[in-house]
């Protein structure tokens, strides 16, 4: 016998099952977030110090985060002075102030032989005004994330106007049956997690667009949020958009609307600029050296890249300078590197190996702490944990034991597979001398959203403690116990 549900009950059940789910406010509120919607520093997972690691208790996340905020303030001051391509870029006042900041701490902690090493720079790109405006159906509009590409040359006074065409990822398949001659193509660029490469680079999408006759290239960055980037568009003009704004244009084109973009740029290439690295030495009982490197340049606020590395460098300096010289087995040399975004990086050392003849081990501090994220539709959701990092080590297995032990003690997560080479400031030195780095390159890297909210204090604390432990462990080894068994 079949029991029939009353009609009113059936309708009620249908509404419950079929109605779209809506977000409901939890009566508990958002216990992990601050008033601005960011994860509180004290909400991140924190591993207590083991009793035998008490000597690293002076390395505190709040102090490290405060140093990062000082570096961040340099970038914001550069922006507030009206510099359009702002931050701590080489050849600018922002970089000079970062050099002075590093030197001030080197002298405050009593380092010896504190000095600048000057470099002549290639021409420095300086935009003085720019505009990226769209139009459709007789209505002009701007998009919040729209930015010109780095190194874009000046346009004619009236600007350049193009019709937009969406070409997906910009592969050969995306151009089948399409004529883009004289138009601006819009290409989606997906950053590949944990690497420095993007799909637009792997596909050769920008050059292909020009080869197909496009006059300009627009890049839509990412698969979530609305990050503002200044990626280059090769030899031609173009623009960048965040994901949200890019999808808005894609959907307009998908509806059959005609959309145009007008680009205006005034820029110049400044010659004769210089920038400097900053050196300082913390002497030990031996002339053998451990080299600690952190690059000083950065796009925009550059909290991760590389405010995080600079903060950790000062944290290590603070820690080891409190150790009496007679208890420091080796000298530690600190290098605030000029940087590699527009400068020579550490090329002066790789070009002259004699300069690192006494270096038994080198550590590169670069992109060393960022919150872990999870894609959730068109949004990145931040987690109360520090993101694992890629890692590189060129050394003896005895050093590997020291490194892995430090990672485990201080909750430093790394990829299961080690990198086959180093990057950034370490790339040229990595196989010349025993060396290591951990590094991560998430979606915020090189965007205007690389802000301090992404950098948890506990992440700075745990990697600084780990590096301090690694330095102590290496100092218990003889030089031959540090060198790789076989040249890589």
Helices and strands as residue ranges (DSSP letters): H 7-18, G 41-43, G 51-56, H 61-80, H 93-108, E 112-120, E 124-136, E 139-141, E 160-166, G 173-175, E 184-189, H 199-202, H 205-211, E 216-221, E 237-242, H 243-254, E 259-270, E 274-282, E 286-295, I 303-308, H 309-321, G 325-327, E 330-337, H 347-350, G 353-356, E 359-365, E 371-376, E 379-386, E 390-394, H 397-409, G 424-426, E 435-439, G 452-454, H 457-474, H 479-482
